[in-house]
Amino acid sequence: MSTRTTPSAQYSVTIRVELEAGRPNVFGELATAINGVGGDIGAVDIVSADQQKVVRDLVVNASDPEHADEIVAAAKGVDGVTVVTSNDRTFQMHQGGKIHMATRIPLKTREDLMTAYMPGVAEVCKRIAESPSEARELTMKRNMVAVITNGTAVLGLGDIGAAAGMPVMEGKAMLFKEFGNVDSYAICVDSKDPQEIIDICARLAPAFGGINLEDIGAPTCFEVEDRLKEMLDIPVFHDDQHGTAIVTLAALINSLKLTGGKMSEQKVVVSGVGASGVACSKILMNAGVKNIIGCDTRGAIYKGRTENMNAMKEWYAEHTNPEGIQGSLDDVIDGATMFLGLSGPDTFKVEQLKRMAKDPIVFAMANPTPEIMPEVAAPYVRIMATGRSDYPNQINNVLAFPGIFRGALDCGATQISEGMKVAAAEAIAGCIAEEELNEEYIIPSVFNRSVASAVAKAVIAQAQKEGIARIEVVDQ
């Protein structure tokens, strides 16, 4: 079998099998066959049993869809085993979508209906017409975020279109609710025109307390976010940029506690100068990093470069790479203390890693296949992080955006400032106690329920400090 990535639940398959009851060790033979092709057996449940057969459901993790097919074929090849059905668990989960709407109050009597709808609702409408700011208290706006995409930069898939981006937006809405108790609605805009996206978002804004932009490609995402922040008095946040950046900074804060380095002393090489790469660079600069060199497909970004540039890369050239180093990633990696990968699979090599400074920090965050696999980097790296859930130190945006919007909504923040982002990163880093911190635990688990509340408190405190909170939150 060819070399594969580690099997994960992302590509799991549920196989229902009939096992001949009178055949000894048939299940053992089945397990051996599945393991023999690299399948990772998880849950095993008995569905039914009689004297002739035993029916079981097996959930098996695979590395990719082709691997899942190979696992099913291996199961079919075992004597005494009949494969009844095989279903991709991911597709099963998505049948009918992942979210639905529910009412907050019951409608059981005529009086309930008259109060929630006509005629009672008319008085609430008139109040808001007279004082539009009261919409925040009298409608869903108080706790509702619009999750908006055009599907042009879906993680690992690229430009797949608005409709194909919808499952990701539904997933984002689930995470908002689960981790931050923030209500949200997934909206897909079928347009690549920045002005059209801006107009649509601006016209939707009265119904929402915040806008979370998602999977919008660069450079469109920069223009859309910047213009909306100027136009609207509610938080606008492009999670692919800033969520990634916040969690990256949190992970670096804790990494430096282990290596003993200082922010100001780091040489950071960034592979990938798209939306995430630029945002990560900005937040690291705000935290004190002075030497950042970004590389795209044409090599290092430097002042005066003309090839493959845009407005954001021009900004990047002006504010990074203080020594004006030119050349490829291979030319700039010498002596780097940190490699930050936001590009594509297998683009960072062991030979380059060996030329980094002592105790190198590598965050390889391309998904599903990182710039360098952790098992390949292990002998040469001090601290390793990826975007994957099946390795230690997952850089996952869910650690940031639920708490950030929870805090921003609670204090009525008009924006999410750079200071609020740094405060959020410090709060995430602080969720790991000093005595718990180690090379494989620099970032909290996504299921650490204390993270969102810690982030929300930090965001509120910073918003109040900066004077951009409309509501004073006293008891946190």
N, C-alpha and C positions, 0 to 999 in steps of 0.2 A: 504494500500500500504506500502511496506517496506521502510525503511529510505533510502533516496537517497542523492547524492551530489547535489549541486545547478545546475539547468539546464543551459546549455551554448550553444552557437552557434556551438560548435564542433560537437554536436549531433542533430543539427536542422533538421527538416523534413518539406518539402513544401507539403501541402495538397491542392489539388484542389477539391472543393466541389460544388455541385449543391444544391441550397436552393429553396424550393417551394415558389414562389412569393406570393401566397395567404395565406400563413401560418404566423400569427403574431408572432413576437419575436423568429423566428426560429434561427436567428443568436445568440441571447442571450442564447438560450438553448445549442447551439453548444459550445459557449465560456464557459458556465458553466460546460459542460461535460469535456472539455479539461482541464480547471483549476482544476476540481475535481480529476483528476488523476495526478496533479502536472505539467502539461504542461505550458510553459511560452509563450504566444502568442506575437509575435513581429509584423512584417509587415502584413497588410491585404490589398489586392488589388482586385478591381472588374475587372474581365476579360470580362464579357458580362452580359447583362440583357435583358429580355423581359417580357411579361405578365405572362408567365408560370414559369420561373425560373430565379434565379440570380446565376451566376458562380463567385466564389471568390477563390483566392489563399491565403492561410494562411501559414506564416512561424512560426513554433512552436519550441522553444528550449526544448530539452530533456536532461536527465542526462546520458543516455547511449542508445545503440541501442535497448535494450529490452524495455526501457521506451518509445522510439519513436514508437515502435509497439503497445504499450499499448494506446498511444495517438490516433493513427489512429483507433484502435478498438473502443475507446470511441466515436470518431466522427461518425463512422459507426452505432453506436447504437442510434443515435438521430433521432427521427421521423421527416420526412420532409427534411432530409439531405442525399444526395448521394455522397459518396466519389468517385470521378472520377479517380484520380491518387494520389499517395503519393511517393515522391522521397526524398532520403537523399541528402540534399543540398551539403554536403561535397563531395560525389561521383560525383554529377553533375559538381562541380567545377574542378574535376580532369580529366574529360573526355578529352583525347588527350594530357594530360600533362598541366603544368601551365606556361611553358616558351617556347619561340621560338626565332629563330635568325633573325635579321634584318640587312640590309646593312647600313653603315654609310653614304655612298655617292651614288648618283643616277647613274644609267646606262641607259642613254637615247639616246646616239649617238654612232656611230662607234668610234669616238675619245675617248669617255669615256671608252669604252671597251679596246681600244688599250693602254690607260694609266693605267687603273686598272689591266689589265691582260696582255696578250702578245701583243706587244713585250716590252711595257714599264716596266713591273714588273721585267724583267730580270736584268735591271740596279740596281734596289733596292736589288735584291738577291745577286748580285755581291758585292755590298757595304757591306752587312751584312757578306758575306763570308770573306771579307778582314778585317772587324772590327765587330766582333760578338756583342759587347756592343751596337751597333747602332740598334739592334733588338728592344730595348726598345722604341726607338722613331719612328721606321719605321714599326712596326707591332702592333698587338693587345696586345702584352705583356705589354705595358705601363699601361693598365687599366684592365687586365684580371687575374682573380684568379681561380685556380682549386679547386673545392669543392669535396673532395675525401672521400669515405667511403668503408667499406667492410660489413656494415650492421650487425655488431656483438654486438652493444650496442645501439640500437635505443631507445630513451627515452620512458620509460613505456612499451616497447615491448621486449627488450632484443635482442638476437641473432636471427634475422629473415632473414638474407641473403642479398646479395648485391642488387638483383633486388627489393626486398621489401623495401629496404632503399632509393630507388630512389625518391619517392614522397617527402621525407624530404629534399633531396639534391636540388630538384627543388624549394622547398619552400625557402631554404637558398639562392639560386640564386636570387629569387624574392626580398628577403629582402636586399641583397647586392645592387641591382639596385635601389630599391625604396628609401632606406634610406641613401646610401652612393654614389650613382651613380657609383658603381663599377660593371663592367661586370664580369660574372663568368660562369663557365660551370660545370655541375654536372657529376661526373665520379664515377662509381661503380666498385670496384675491387673484383672479385670473388676469394678471397683467404684469409686464416687465417694465412698464413706464413709471419711473420714479414719481413724476408729478401726479399720475393717476392714483398710485398707491397712497401718496400723501393726502390727496383730496378725499379718498374713501375713508381713510383713518380719521381724518379731521371731522368728517360728517358723522362718523359713528361715535365719536368721543363723548357726546352728551350722556350716553347711556352707561359709560364705564368710568371706574375710578382709576384705571391705569391701562396702559397698552404694553403688551409684551410682544415684541417683534421676534420672529423665529424663522430660520432657514431662508433668509433673503440674501442673495449673493452680493459680494462686493463688486464694484463700488456703490451699487444702488443702496445697499443697507446704510452706508454712511450718510448719504444725502437724505434718505427718508427719516432716519432717526434725528439728525441735526435739525431738519426743518420742522418736524413735529414738536421737538423740544422747544423751539422758538414760538410755535403757534399755540400750544396747548398749556393749560395750567394743571395737568395731571402727569404723573410719572410715565415716561416713555423709556423702555429698556429693551435693547436688543440682546437677548440672552446668549446667543452664540458668541457675541463679542464679550460682554461684560460678566456673564455668569462664569464662563470659562476662565476669564482673567481673575476674578475674585477667588475662585477655588485654587487656581494656580499660585496666587500670592500666598494664600493660607498654607499651602503645602511647602512653599519655599521658606516661609517664616519658620516653620517647624524643622525643616531640613537644616537650616543654618544653626538652629539650637544644637543639632547633633554634630555638625562639622566645625562649629566654632567660628564660622565666617561672618562677615558683616555685609549688609546690603550694598554699601558703597564700594566694596572691594570685588564684587562679582563681575565676571566677564560672561555675559549670556549670549549664546548664539541661538537665534530663532530660525527654524526651518519652516517657511510658509508665512508669507506676509499678506494674508487675506484678512478678513474681518477679525477672526480670533487672534491671529498673530499680532495685529496692530493693537488691539485692546489689551492683550497680555503685556505687550511692551510698554504701553502707556501706564498701566497700573504698577508695573515694576519700577518704572521711572518715578512715579509719585511716591513709591515706598523707599526710594533712595538709591536704586541701581543706576550707575552712571555710564556703564559700558555695555551697550546692547548692539549686536550686529545681526541684522535680518537678512535672510537669503530667500530668494524666490527661484524660479526655474532658470533664470539668467545669472544667478549668483548673488553676491552681496549687493545690498542697497547702499549707495553712497552719494554724497552731494556731487552733483554734476552728471550723474548717470542719465542717459536719455532713452535707452532701450527698455521697452515693456514697462513704462511708467504710467501712473495716473495721479490724480490729485492727492490721494491718501499716501501713495508711495513718495510723492514729492515732500509731503509733510514729514514722512518717516526719514527720508534722506537728510532733512534739515536738523532733525532732533536726535538721531542715533549715530552709531559708528563714528565716534569722535576722532579716530585716527584716519578715517577715510580709507579703510582697507578694501581692496578690490579682489575679485576672483571668486572661485566657487566655494561651496561649503567646506570642501577639503582644504582650501587655502586659508580659511579664517578660524578653523576649529582649534588650532594650537593654543594651549594654555587656558582654554575656556573652563570655567568652573561649573557651568550649567549649559546643557543642551535642551532646548525647548522645541519639541516637534509638533507642528500643526500642519503637516503637509500630506504625506502619503506613505504607503507601506514600504518597508525595506529600503528606506532612503538614507539610513544612517548605518555605517559599517563599524565593525569591531576595530579596524585599523584606525579609524577616526577617533573612536572612543579612547583608545590607548594614548592618544596625543593630547588629551585634555589634562587639566591640572590634577593634582592629588585630590582624592576623595570626590570624584566627579558626581554631579547630580544630573540625572537624565529623566526628563519628563517626555515620554514618547506617546503622544495622544491621538495619533491617527487611528480611526476605527473602521472596520473591526480589527485590522492588522496594523500594529504600531510601526513606527519608523525603524525600530529594532526590537526584537522580542526579548522579554525579560530574561529568559533562560540563556539567550545568547550573550546578553550584556552582563550577566551575573558575576563572572569572574573579575570584571574590570570596573564595576560601578559601585559607588558607596550607597547611593540612594536612587531607587528606580520607581517611577510612577507611570501609569498608563491611563487610558480612558476606559479600560475594560473592567468588568466586575469580577472576572475569574482570576485576577492577580491582585496582590496587595497594592494599597495606595492608589485607589481609583479616583481620578480627577473627574468628578461628576457634578454637573451644574445644579442638580437637585439639592445639593448642600447650600446653595446660595439663593436662588430666585424665590422659593416659597417664603423664607424669612424676610427677604428684602421687601417684597410686596406686602407681607403682613405688617411690617413696621411702617412702610410708607402709607398704606391705607389707614392704619390706626391713628397716625399723627396728621393725616391730611397733607402729606408732603406734596409740594408743587412739582418736584423733580427728584431724580436720584443723582446726587452729586458725586464728584470724584471722592470727596471725603467720606461719603456714606459707603462707597464701594470698599475703600481701604478699611473702614471700621468693620464692615461685614467680614472681610478676610481675616482681620485680627480676632474677631469673635469665633469664627470657624476654627482657626488655629488653637484658640484657647479652650476649645472643647476637649482637647487631649491634655490630661494632666502631665506635668513634667516627669513624674515617675513612670508613666505609661509609655512615654515617647520612645520609639525605636525605629530602626531603618525600615521596617515593614509596617509601621503604624505612624505615619506622619499626617494622616488626614482622617477625620472621623468616618465611621460607617454611614452610608446613606440612610440607614434605619436607626440612627441615633436620634431619638426624638427630642433631645435637648438642643439640637443645633438650630432649628428654625426659630425657637423662642429666643435663643442667645443672639442670633443675627438680628431679629426684629428689635430687641432692646437696644442693641448697638446702633442700628439704623435710626431709631427714634431719637436717641440721645444726640447723635451727630446732626440730624435734621433740625432739632431744637437749637443746638449750638450755632448752626449756620443761619438760623432765622428763616428756614423754608418750610417749617411745620405750621399748619393753620390751626392745629388742635394741640393744646398742652396736655401731654400724657404724664401724670404725676406718679401714679402707682404702677411701676413695672415689676 
